[in-house]
Amino acid sequence: MNAHHLRAILLKLQDRLTDDDRKRLHFFFGNDVPRRIRDDPSLGGTLSLMESLFDQDKINEEDFTFLINAFEAIQCIDTAKLLREHMRQREPSEIKSSMKSLVEILPITMKELFDDQESDTYDMEFRECKLFHVSALASFSRLNLAFLSETNMNDDHDNMAINDKDDKNINSITTPTDDQTRLPLQSKQKRVFSATSIIWICLFLMSSILMIIFGVVSGIYLHRALLNNAQLKEKILTEREKCNETMQQLINQLKSREKVKNISKIAVNVRWSSSGVTVAGGNGKGNATNQLIGPSSFCVEDDQTVIITDTYNHRIVQWEKGDTDGKVVAGGNGSGKRLNQLYYPTDVLIDKATDSLIICDWMNERVVRWPCHSSITQGDVIIDQIDCYGLAMDDQKYLYVSNTEKNEVRLYQSGDRNGTLVAGGNGKGADPN
């Protein structure tokens, strides 16, 4: 529909409008047209109103829906209906002309497309997608032409001629799509990467990254597991050593108890011989290996070996059964405070659990441990700053030490340097406490 056709229709509508319709129409467009036009509801004024709407592009030959809505608003139903019928008649003819124009330009567009593809640097998939859209557009034109043949039954002969022409054009379009375009596309497949190849490369890179991350995490976890296993193994070995020590102590206690049970009971009225047998010393006062000076205490091993505190010689000597000379096992380096010296030792006992001697080093105010059968030639201080004089040990391996300065006796467990008071501790006196 051209502009003259639309204006002719608007002139025909003027005969259907009454004076009241014109007044309502001018009032409705009061804000869209100048005041002089609004106030002139005559035929000339109405035509000026239409011209003003054309100038404002509110209506045109393509779309006059704005005017139809206005007539419906002022209750001019017949006028609005007439305009709608003209619009419906206009749409098929415009579609037909548009399709004709499309069919005419499609061959040219297809040719230009194929010419561009020979020098195109895009990948294979993009070209095929492009061809697919062109083919779909051609098919769409065919379907619309068929639709036109159905909606315009009064013009069958003309429509058939158009359809025949369009079918020929469409066939001429689809033929080069299949035959002429594949050869240049196939020749360039080796030079370009397809989208599928790029996707596979991306998937390969992602899987490689995931594998690396998994390997790192697994390595960290394995390292921690090995570290925990090493710590657990160390704890197990420590506990095993403690268990072995405890078992050894229990075994030693059982042995000592068995020995006590095997000791013969001494009768109450037993009498000892008035003349004993000398087992150590007896060769006068001196510091020779067969002499002693002021021995203050001793202890006897199971094989009747005697361990003696040779107090004034500042040493501990060992006399085995039948020996005529003793053997220095601790001290013997003169009086002094070095770890290889003693200073008036007053008591000694044997600790079988550690195979060592425990010595009361009186004037040095300390208790020392000295290995029995070892190449070590010095002792180890286990209790210091104590005016010790006497020693004893029970079946639990608890050490008892007397303190002549504080007039008390204290019990010491392994590693204990303060001890626990078990007797005295209430000052000097003759009371029971």
Backbone hydrogen bonds, N-H to C=O, Kabsch-Sander energy under -0.5 kcal/mol:
donor,donor_aa,acceptor,acceptor_aa,energy
6,L,2,N,-1.7
7,R,3,A,-2.2
8,A,4,H,-2.2
9,I,5,H,-1.9
10,L,6,L,-2.2
11,L,7,R,-1.9
12,K,8,A,-1.8
13,L,9,I,-1.6
14,Q,10,L,-0.8
14,Q,11,L,-0.7
15,D,11,L,-0.5
15,D,12,K,-1.0
16,R,13,L,-1.2
17,L,13,L,-0.6
17,L,14,Q,-0.7
22,R,18,T,-2.3
23,K,19,D,-2.3
24,R,20,D,-2.5
25,L,21,D,-2.5
26,H,22,R,-2.8
27,F,23,K,-2.3
28,F,24,R,-2.4
29,F,25,L,-1.8
30,G,27,F,-1.5
32,D,29,F,-1.3
33,V,29,F,-1.3
38,R,34,P,-2.1
39,D,35,R,-2.2
40,D,37,I,-1.5
46,T,42,S,-2.6
47,L,43,L,-2.5
48,S,44,G,-2.4
49,L,45,G,-2.0
50,M,46,T,-2.2
51,E,47,L,-2.3
52,S,48,S,-2.2
53,L,49,L,-1.9
54,F,50,M,-2.1
55,D,51,E,-2.4
56,Q,52,S,-2.0
57,D,54,F,-1.2
58,K,53,L,-2.2
59,I,53,L,-1.0
60,N,63,D,-1.7
68,I,64,F,-1.6
69,N,65,T,-2.5
70,A,66,F,-1.4
71,F,67,L,-2.3
72,E,68,I,-2.1
73,A,69,N,-1.8
74,I,70,A,-1.6
75,Q,72,E,-1.0
76,C,71,F,-2.9
77,I,75,Q,-1.1
80,A,76,C,-2.0
81,K,77,I,-2.7
82,L,78,D,-2.3
83,L,79,T,-2.0
84,R,80,A,-2.1
85,E,81,K,-2.2
86,H,82,L,-2.0
87,M,83,L,-1.9
88,R,84,R,-2.4
89,Q,85,E,-2.1
90,R,86,H,-1.4
91,E,87,M,-1.6
93,S,89,Q,-0.9
94,E,90,R,-1.9
95,I,91,E,-2.5
96,K,92,P,-2.8
97,S,93,S,-2.3
98,S,94,E,-2.5
99,M,95,I,-2.8
100,K,96,K,-2.4
101,S,97,S,-2.2
102,L,98,S,-2.4
103,V,99,M,-3.0
104,E,100,K,-2.2
105,I,101,S,-1.8
106,L,102,L,-1.7
109,T,105,I,-2.5
110,M,106,L,-3.1
111,K,107,P,-2.3
112,E,108,I,-2.4
113,L,109,T,-2.3
114,F,110,M,-2.4
115,D,111,K,-2.4
116,D,112,E,-2.1
117,Q,113,L,-1.5
118,E,114,F,-0.9
118,E,115,D,-0.5
119,S,116,D,-0.9
120,D,117,Q,-0.7
127,R,123,D,-1.4
128,E,124,M,-2.1
129,C,125,E,-2.2
130,K,126,F,-1.9
131,L,127,R,-2.5
132,F,128,E,-2.3
133,H,129,C,-1.9
134,V,130,K,-1.8
135,S,131,L,-2.6
136,A,132,F,-2.4
137,L,133,H,-2.1
138,A,134,V,-2.1
139,S,135,S,-2.5
140,F,136,A,-2.4
141,S,137,L,-1.9
142,R,138,A,-1.9
143,L,139,S,-2.3
144,N,140,F,-2.2
145,L,141,S,-2.0
146,A,142,R,-1.9
147,F,143,L,-2.0
148,L,144,N,-2.0
149,S,145,L,-1.6
150,E,146,A,-1.2
151,T,147,F,-1.9
152,N,148,L,-1.1
155,D,152,N,-1.3
156,D,153,M,-0.9
159,N,155,D,-2.4
160,M,156,D,-2.7
161,A,157,H,-1.8
162,I,158,D,-2.0
163,N,159,N,-2.9
164,D,160,M,-2.7
165,K,161,A,-2.1
166,D,162,I,-2.9
167,D,163,N,-3.0
168,K,164,D,-2.1
169,N,165,K,-2.1
170,I,166,D,-2.9
171,N,167,D,-2.8
172,S,168,K,-2.2
173,I,169,N,-0.9
173,I,170,I,-0.7
174,T,170,I,-2.4
175,T,171,N,-1.8
177,T,173,I,-0.9
178,D,174,T,-1.3
178,D,175,T,-0.6
179,D,175,T,-1.8
180,Q,176,P,-1.0
181,T,176,P,-1.3
185,L,181,T,-1.3
186,Q,182,R,-3.2
187,S,183,L,-1.7
188,K,184,P,-0.5
188,K,185,L,-1.1
189,Q,186,Q,-1.1
191,R,188,K,-0.9
192,V,188,K,-0.7
198,I,194,S,-1.9
199,I,195,A,-2.4
200,W,196,T,-2.5
201,I,197,S,-2.4
202,C,198,I,-2.5
203,L,199,I,-2.6
204,F,200,W,-2.4
205,L,201,I,-2.5
206,M,202,C,-2.6
207,S,203,L,-2.6
208,S,204,F,-2.3
209,I,205,L,-2.5
210,L,206,M,-2.5
211,M,207,S,-2.3
212,I,208,S,-2.3
213,I,209,I,-2.6
214,F,210,L,-2.6
215,G,211,M,-2.4
216,V,212,I,-2.5
217,V,213,I,-2.6
218,S,214,F,-2.6
219,G,215,G,-2.5
220,I,216,V,-2.4
221,Y,217,V,-2.5
222,L,218,S,-2.8
223,H,219,G,-2.6
224,R,220,I,-2.4
225,A,221,Y,-2.4
226,L,222,L,-2.7
227,L,223,H,-2.4
228,N,224,R,-2.7
229,N,225,A,-2.4
230,A,226,L,-2.4
231,Q,227,L,-2.3
232,L,228,N,-2.6
233,K,229,N,-2.7
234,E,230,A,-2.3
235,K,231,Q,-2.3
236,I,232,L,-2.4
237,L,233,K,-2.5
238,T,234,E,-2.3
239,E,235,K,-2.7
240,R,236,I,-2.4
241,E,237,L,-2.3
242,K,238,T,-2.2
243,C,239,E,-2.5
244,N,240,R,-2.6
245,E,241,E,-2.5
246,T,242,K,-2.5
247,M,243,C,-2.8
248,Q,244,N,-2.5
249,Q,245,E,-2.3
250,L,246,T,-2.3
251,I,247,M,-2.6
252,N,248,Q,-2.5
253,Q,249,Q,-2.4
254,L,250,L,-2.5
255,K,251,I,-2.5
256,S,252,N,-2.6
257,R,253,Q,-2.3
258,E,254,L,-2.5
259,K,255,K,-2.4
260,V,256,S,-2.2
261,K,257,R,-2.3
262,N,258,E,-1.7
263,I,259,K,-0.8
263,I,260,V,-0.8
267,A,265,K,-0.5
270,V,267,A,-1.1
276,G,274,S,-0.6
286,G,292,L,-0.5
291,Q,288,A,-1.7
292,L,284,G,-0.8
296,S,309,T,-1.4
299,C,307,I,-2.0
301,E,305,T,-2.8
304,Q,301,E,-1.7
306,V,319,W,-3.0
307,I,299,C,-3.1
308,I,306,V,-0.5
308,I,317,V,-2.9
309,T,297,S,-2.7
310,D,308,I,-0.9
310,D,315,R,-2.0
311,T,294,G,-0.7
311,T,309,T,-1.6
312,Y,293,I,-1.9
313,N,293,I,-0.5
313,N,310,D,-0.8
314,H,311,T,-1.4
315,R,310,D,-1.6
316,I,330,A,-2.7
317,V,308,I,-2.2
318,Q,327,K,-2.7
319,W,306,V,-2.9
320,E,318,Q,-0.5
323,D,320,E,-2.4
326,G,289,T,-3.0
327,K,318,Q,-1.9
329,V,316,I,-2.7
330,A,316,I,-1.4
332,G,314,H,-1.9
336,G,342,L,-0.5
341,Q,338,R,-1.9
342,L,334,G,-0.7
346,T,360,C,-2.2
347,D,360,C,-0.7
349,L,358,I,-1.7
351,D,356,S,-3.0
352,K,350,I,-0.8
354,T,351,D,-0.6
355,D,351,D,-0.8
356,S,351,D,-1.9
357,L,370,W,-3.5
358,I,349,L,-2.5
359,I,357,L,-0.5
359,I,368,V,-2.8
360,C,347,D,-2.7
361,D,359,I,-1.0
361,D,366,R,-1.9
362,W,344,Y,-0.8
362,W,360,C,-1.4
363,M,343,Y,-1.8
364,N,343,Y,-0.5
365,E,362,W,-1.6
366,R,361,D,-1.7
367,V,383,I,-3.2
368,V,359,I,-2.0
369,R,380,D,-2.6
370,W,357,L,-3.1
372,C,355,D,-2.0
373,H,355,D,-0.6
374,S,372,C,-0.7
379,G,339,L,-2.7
380,D,369,R,-2.0
382,I,367,V,-2.6
383,I,367,V,-1.7
385,Q,365,E,-1.2
386,I,365,E,-1.3
388,C,386,I,-2.0
389,Y,402,S,-1.2
392,A,400,Y,-1.6
394,D,398,Y,-1.7
397,K,394,D,-1.7
399,L,412,Y,-2.6
400,Y,392,A,-3.2
401,V,410,R,-2.3
402,S,390,G,-2.0
403,N,408,E,-3.1
404,T,387,D,-2.2
404,T,402,S,-0.5
407,N,403,N,-1.0
408,E,403,N,-1.6
409,V,423,A,-2.5
410,R,401,V,-2.4
411,L,420,T,-3.2
412,Y,399,L,-3.1
416,D,413,Q,-2.2
420,T,411,L,-2.5
422,V,409,V,-2.6
423,A,409,V,-1.5
425,G,407,N,-2.1
427,G,406,K,-0.5
